[in-house]
């Protein structure tokens, strides 16, 4: 599940999705994975 969380975080960084958000002092990027009744947020 850790690897599944890392993939979306890597995509956010490589595609620079957070760079278009101006006027914020801090931006959090999350990777979330689900498997049956388990989840992980990273």
Secondary structure as GFF3:
##gff-version 3
##sequence-region A 1 42
A	DSSP	alpha_helix	2	15	.	.	.	ID=ss1
A	DSSP	three_ten_helix	17	20	.	.	.	ID=ss2
A	DSSP	beta_strand	32	35	.	.	.	ID=ss3
A	DSSP	beta_strand	38	41	.	.	.	ID=ss4
###
